[in-house]
Amino acid sequence: MRTPPVPGGFYRKPALSVCTGNGDFGIIESGTPGGHPAIVCTLPGSAQLNIEELDARGSGGTGVGVRRVAGLKKIEGPGGYWDPVQRLYVLTYADPACGYCTGTPIGYATAPSLYSGWAAPGNLGWNAPAFGRRIFNGNSCGGQPRTVTVLDGQAWQIIDLWLGIRNEAAAATHLVPLTYTPTPGVAGDGQLWRPPLRLDC
């Protein structure tokens, strides 16, 4: 194994206790000055969403975290970011999980803290789909969400444009800017629902 270019860095998977297994993951920068980054991950099988704090180098987990974020399950492709204007964390994910699918719906959850207060919009009605209001785009620009990255202060949703073949190594990647604009409304208020996130495909 060659020496990493960053002192103290290495090429091994971090040792984690909340984000275990080999599910999908994304990295979220802390919104607190001097705070540590976190990994957001799905657990294979249940596809629940967990978050674990990483140490300062990102070489291991601290054990601080939250399991089953906002009660979400059967999702994948998580990503997230800190919105400094709204002062909240935003997570996005494929909702529901669908391996290598095209046109996958994308949902969201928000919280004022990385490790508490997570909520995804609820829904009402007999047999109403749980994801009815947390979906902000019904087909992810024709692809499937993978994660979120922040470039020069702008959050971008990364979307895989799957080909529907056995070897997906040639699949393209599409980046779409994410902007969170608070909108009023809760399930049962009799008003039109407008999700605060949008994808301009």
Secondary structure, 3 states (H helix, E strand, C coil): CCCCCCCCCCCCCCECCCCCCCCCEEEECCCCCCCCCEEEEECCCCCCEEEEEECCCCCEEEEEEECCHHHCCCCEEEEEEEECCCCEEEEEEECCCCCCCCCCCEEEEEECECCECCECCCCCCCCCCCCCCCEEECCHHHCEEEEEEEECCEEEEEEEECCCCCCCCCCEEEEEEECCCCCCCCCCCCCCCCCCCCCCC
